[in-house]
Amino acid sequence: MEKSTGKTAIGVAVADHPTGPFKDALGKPLINPGDGYIDPTVFIDTDGQAYLYWGNPGLWYVKLNADMVSYKDSIHGVALTHAGFGIRTGDSNRATLYEEGPWFYKRGKLYYMLYAAGGIPEHIAYSTSDSPTGPWHYRDTIMTVQGGSFTNHCGVIDFKGKNYFFYHNGALPGGGGFTRSVCVEPFMYNPDGSFPRINMTPGIKEGVGTLNPFKRVEAETMALEKGVEIGEEKTGNVFVSDISNGDYIKVRNVDFRKGAKKFMGEFSAKGNSNYDLEIRLDSVGGRVIGKVAIGIPDKTGHWDTFAGNLRRVKGVHDLYLVFRNADKLDSMTLAFNWWKMSN
């Protein structure tokens, strides 16, 4: 939001690492304030040309320069036609299904524009084109209205030979239109490149690979957690924070190979309490294969490494890291940065 005008704008933040720290690249908007200038999506085509699309209620784009912080020529508005974006009824101000949240990418020779559609509550629809700038052809609905949230934005990636559709819903406790959760579903394109109808499910049941515990694993790597939060230092270092007695982290498909002998991790704590990390297999109440006694650090706010021995385990297992406090404190001051195993 541009304060002087009260209108939305699009800026650029840059970093030397995918997780930050990020900083403003320009000190001003890349796309100057305008009505509905929200929800940017960026794609770099196979010829190296980058495109930035955005918008609600309109759809606009620019061709980005190679520096990715400036653009060529002027802003282009996309013609929202019935042929390109479907027909909406009941709203005289919006003739097509396009609403907001565009997601732009290319697969093979076909360009895809996915978007939140139909107004409130939203569903997900898509259009395709033989060119990155259109004309666009409306295809179909991908995901119908569902999930307890009046708004739903999406994204698509390919990973290890499989296709994944990201979206959001309000399924978690306290969830809703403004308290949404990011979700993902695996899917397969139809032979002609069109989308199947995708429904929300409780989640992916099978992992796409295994995790190597003999390399440093960031503590925030998790399939499930109870009670913990995520913190970030000014340096950009991300860690698990606000850990309380009984909280846990689940890591799926950990490959112990022929066995590990030791678990080590980096922790920080305040106060005078001692903590234990229980290392359990396959469930939060599963077999304990090791413990790490986490003592009082030498300096408040300083990261210290603690280690513990492991019983020999082979093969692939889900790993549960369960935090305990001898005083059974409801609120702990423990933070967790990374872990790894050795043999």
DACOR-V471413 format. One line per field, one symbol per residue. ss: DSSP state (H for helix, E for strand, L for the rest). psi: psi as a letter, one per 20 degrees, with the letter a starting at -180 (. if undefined). burial: # if it has 9 or more other ideal C-beta (glycine too) atoms within 8 Angstrom, else .. A space follows every 10 residues. Layout:
BEGIN
ss: ???
psi: ???
burial: ???
END
This chain:
BEGIN
ss: LELLLLEEEE LLEELLLLLL LLEELLLLLL EEEELLLLLL EEEELLLLLE EEEELLLLLE EEEELLLLLL EEEEEEELLL LHHHHLLLLL LLLLLLLEEE EEEEEEELLE EEEEEEELLL LLEEEEEEEL LLLLLLEEEE EEELLLLLLL LLLLEEEEEL LEEEEEEEEL LLLLLELLEL EEEEEEELLL LLLLLLLLLL LLLLLLLLLL EELLLLEELL LLLEEELLEE EELLLLLEEE EEELLLLEEE EEEEELLLLL LEEEEEEEEL LLLLEEEEEE ELLLLLLEEE EEEELLLLLL LLLEEEEEEE LLLLLEEEEE EEEEELLLLL LLLEEEEEEE EEL
psi: pohhijqqrp apqqriqhja qqqphhjrqg oqprojmrlq ppporhjipq qoqrqpirpr qqpqrhijjr rqcrppppon rghhkrpqqj oiioirhpga lqoprqocjp ppoqqpqjap qqrprqqrqi qijaqqppfr pgprprjjpi qoqrqprppl jqppoqaqak hqpjqahjmq qprqpqrpqq hjirqrppqp rirphpriar poijqppphj oqhqrohrrp rprhiipqrp rlprpiqrpp pqlpoicjqq hqpqrpqqqq akqqqqopoq pirhjappir qoooapqhpp jqpqpqqqqq qppqapqppp oppqphilph oqkpqpgrrr rq.
burial: .#....#### ##..#..... .....#..## #.##.##### ###.#...## ######.### #####...#. #....#.#.# .#.###.#.. ...#.##### ####.#...# ########.. #########. .#...####. ###...#.#. ######.... ..######## #...##...# #.#####.#. ..#.#..#.# .......... #.##..#.#. ....#.##.# #....#.### #.######## #.####..## #########. ..######## #..#.#..## ####..#... ...#.#.#.# ..#...#### #####...#. .#.####### #.#
END
